[in-house]
């Protein structure tokens, strides 16, 4: 009986890991995409501002 419980626990743990690892990877990829999008937006806003301020001087 104890062996069966150990096997069930191991299988359950493996299933959780198999489900959790891709979920974490997707979350990390989503955060990275958001960071890239924010950086791109900042660059789009900053480049004209920097060029216009440098041309004034």
N, C-alpha and C positions, 0 to 999 in steps of 0.2 A: 504493500500500500504506500509506503513512504517513497519507494522508487517511482511509482506512478505519479505521486504528487510532485516529485522533483522534475520528472519529465514534463508534466503539464506546466509547471512554473517556468521551466527553461523555454518551452515552446511559446508561452505567453510573452516572456521577456523578449525573445527573438522577434515575435510579431510586432511588439511595441517599438523595438529598435528599427525594424524594417519600415514601419509607418512613420516614425518620428524623424529619421535621418533625411528622407526626401522633403518632409515638411519644413525642417530647419533649413535645408538647402534652398528651398523655394523662398522662404522668408528672407534669407540672406540676399538672394538674388533680387528680390523686390526692394529691399532697403538700398542695395547698390544702385538699382535703376533709379530710385527716387533721388539719391545723392547725385548721380550723373545728371539727371534732369534739372535739379536745382543749380548745379554748377553751370550747366549750359545756359540756364536762364540768367544767372548772375553775369556770365560772360557776355551775353547778348545785350544786357543793360549796361554793363560797365564799359565795354569797348567804345560805344558812341560817346559816352560821357567823358571818358579819358581822352578821346581824340578831339572832342570839341573844346575841352578845357585846355589842352595843349596848344590848340590852334589859336586860342584867344591870347595866350602869352606870346 
